[in-house]
């Protein structure tokens, strides 16, 4: 009875979230006047404890691992249709883009501005709170620039348009200009470097910023900048910082949780994924280090967006990750063709997680020609995702730096398909110094019919790897410049 109730509570919550998402506020008008009244240090810590960063749900169906089902495409809301088509006018004139992380950026700014003058706390407590807020603000800007700014390219970053750098807790301000991509990344790095020395509390909760999380965010920042040696240093620091965690994170072994006698009860083919599979947003997921969720479920497009046949072919038939997806339409009997699957769960993790950390370290090691180390990290993760006799990376791949990096990129698709992470990978790969890795990105979306035939191919270019602010937001903030 518990499993049934839990599953359908999530369904109704997701439906409600769709309604609430449609009722967007003005840009940065994120708190009712007078809603945040903090005086004591403990009040500012409470503000941190309630801050939950979210990213745009759009990125979950914008990756090149995503296809659309023609029979359901017209039923999806117009915004999602136009985004999938990479339309120049995806947002209608009265629509605002999803900017949920700016809500929390406001909270972080307020804490940074005021916590040192708060009452009742020690200097150490105030430094810890300030550090958590600065690291949170850095992450908000990293998400912001990787949705609305150009991908980082060292040759052009000093002139490419990024996003506004927002450091004031002021909802009345409307003079936001876009900083350059370089300025935004410099701001992110500065905030994280200032925060990390004062993050003294060990990792304990997916909703609390820790040194391990901040180091991983700094590693990801350098990763997106193609600065691999710096990224490796901070990723190693992140793993080291987990050694004193009071809530020890661990990779789930899908052989145990999704195997024949698995502890996560299997889902019905047309339902919402494995029952009892944990959620990071409520501190259940032992793989999560710092939770940033996207709403991955929309009732109008539940059957619309699926993995491509090419993505389906990347998995071995015994890969337990396939059980997280569904090959059948929601509340129906239609089976999707050619290995296409939908992601039936209500949220996806794009924050700091162990799977991303291991795959990032594997890629960094491979790019730095530590092929044995890369193979070890890769097989450590694969050993938790498939039967033992399928874990080993083939020798012809493991012996070649380029082949191994491409295999790791494919492993990232297998691990994160339809969860939003491919969007970030496509952006960084679009400016990769190595041509073979740039060419691993496909600049097309396809719509298929019920038999698996291509109905339409939609092509786009690297310049489309940014979201649009839209007419309404530009009207509110005339100093903003729209993306091409």
Secondary structure, 3 states (H helix, E strand, C coil): CHHHHHHHHHHHHHHHHHHHHHCCCCCCCCCCCCCCCCCEHHHHHHHHHHCCCECCHHHHHCCCCEEEEHHHHCCCCHHHHHHHCCCCCCCCCCCCCCCHHHHHHHHHHHHHHHHHHCECCCHHHHHHHHHHHHHHHHHHHHHHHHHHCCCCCCCCCCCCECCCCCCCCCCCCCCCCCCEHHHHHHHHHHHHHHHHCCCCCCCCCCCCCCHHHHHHHHHHHHHHCCCHHHHHHHHHHHHHHHHHCCCCCCCCCHHHHCCCCCCCCCCCCCCCCCCCCCCHHHCCCCCEEECCEEECCCHHHCCCEEECHHHHHHCCCCCHHHHHEECECCCCCCECCCCCCEECCCEEECCEEHHHHHHHHHHHHHHCCCHHHHHHHHHHHHCCCCCHHHCCCCHHHHCCHHHHHHHHHHHHHHHHCCCCHHHHHHHHHHCCCCHHHHCCCCCEEEEECCCCCEEEEEECCHHHCCCCCCHHHHHHCCCCCCCC
